[in-house]
Amino acid sequence: MGIYQSINSALIHGGISMDERTGAVNIPIYQTSTFKQDGLGMMRGYEYSRTGNPTREALEALIAELEGGKAGFAFASGLAAITAVLSLLHQGDRVLISSNVYGGTFRLLNQVFDHFGISFTVSDTGDPARFEQDITADVKAVMIESPANPLMTITDIRQISEISHRHGLLVIVDNTFMTPYLQRPLPLGADVVVHSATKYLGGHSDVVAGLAVVNSDELAKQLAFIQNASGGVLGPFDSFLLIRGIKTLSVRLDRHTENAEKAAEFLKNHAAVKRIYYPGLKTHPGYETHRSQARNGGAMISFELHRQFDIRVFFESLKLITLAESLGGVESLVCHPATMTHAAIPKEIRDKVGITDGLIRLSVGIEDIDDILSDLSQAIEKSEVH
Ligand SMILES: *Cc1c(COP(=O)(O)O)cnc(C)c1O
């Protein structure tokens, strides 16, 4: 980095941070589908907005810099980004996925890529020895989430990357839960990072978007081709919203995390809570590994209430915290993974990996922590069955 040392400054000044022509301190929204050519084959750097758009390009340069990669790509959703990245694979290839990978990623592989002869195996990426045993001759890639949603399972990104590269696999990390502010998978050894930018990067629950970053010129060439050929690109206005969201990522995440640490302490010590999953707790499995690769535990907490608490009543009793899909926005959100985010995963698999019907997932927002805690407290109290 040149004029700045820290990601705090890169969030604001990274990529293409100013409009060279006018000096506008924000990249304009280039709301255009096409660009004038001065003569046959005489382009001014852009020809058609699926192929390239200046607002999207500024975002792509920004995320590439933040993740420490060679090139970034912006898509219409996280799943569009994941679809494009998985399109690097060929018929007959197999991909290994972490056991509690995002439900939509599972569905995409299980019900779409499956049609094209690309198969997958659910692997315990938290256990490197067992993971290595799952690498059969047809395995060409591994898709990791760490912490993996919703049980916050930790994978050692360095170790899995090292093993995977020995077998020639492409290492893809979904970094949605951490963002480059808390964890940077490429310097740890991964080849590709994907994001649902809908979550923390956007940060305000007002845009659906996806990003991918690659660590080599060859992958950049291939993914640029796929992005243009398959066309799931992010529009100029949404690109602008993401750039705007990313500027405040570090201040938002500092508050998110501060609140989450207090919420985790509160839930851990609450008599109604049977189990808690939060990577910021020393008792969390993989805590040391997580600390070695991430700044802190982030702001996602899952927990289970004891049987004598009715989770239906719990959800209905919340007043400040909103029951909704998604996460990572400034407002606290809560969800029921078994029927919401992870409903696409068959019940046998859900039960096997621990995504039980009693599991609650909390995305801790940046409201006043006392308001968050009193809302949790009153909803738990109301949900007790007498
Ligand atoms: C939400 C999410 C996705 C999917 O992203 P969309 O923007 O909803 O398409 C992928 N991975 C993780 C970890 C997510 O939380």
The ligand as an SDF file (V2000), in Angstrom:
LIG
                    3D

 15 15  0  0  0  0  0  0  0  0999 V2000
  -26.4750  -14.9000    2.0130 C   0  0  0  0  0  0  0  0  0  0  0  0
  -25.3280  -15.7810    1.7620 C   0  0  0  0  0  0  0  0  0  0  0  0
  -25.0360  -16.2520    0.4770 C   0  0  0  0  0  0  0  0  0  0  0  0
  -25.9110  -15.9480   -0.7160 C   0  0  0  0  0  0  0  0  0  0  0  0
  -25.8530  -14.6170   -1.0730 O   0  0  0  0  0  0  0  0  0  0  0  0
  -27.0550  -13.8160   -1.7740 P   0  0  0  0  0  0  0  0  0  0  0  0
  -26.5460  -12.4380   -1.8660 O   0  0  0  0  0  0  0  0  0  0  0  0
  -28.2580  -13.9740   -0.8980 O   0  0  0  0  0  0  0  0  0  0  0  0
  -27.2680  -14.4770   -3.1050 O   0  0  0  0  0  0  0  0  0  0  0  0
  -23.9010  -17.0200    0.3090 C   0  0  0  0  0  0  0  0  0  0  0  0
  -23.1070  -17.3470    1.3590 N   0  0  0  0  0  0  0  0  0  0  0  0
  -23.3710  -16.9300    2.6000 C   0  0  0  0  0  0  0  0  0  0  0  0
  -22.4540  -17.3280    3.7120 C   0  0  0  0  0  0  0  0  0  0  0  0
  -24.4840  -16.1530    2.8540 C   0  0  0  0  0  0  0  0  0  0  0  0
  -24.7410  -15.7550    4.1180 O   0  0  0  0  0  0  0  0  0  0  0  0
  1  2  1  0
  2  3  1  0
  2 14  2  0
  3  4  1  0
  3 10  2  0
  4  5  1  0
  5  6  1  0
  6  7  2  0
  6  8  1  0
  6  9  1  0
 10 11  1  0
 11 12  2  0
 12 13  1  0
 12 14  1  0
 14 15  1  0
M  END
$$$$
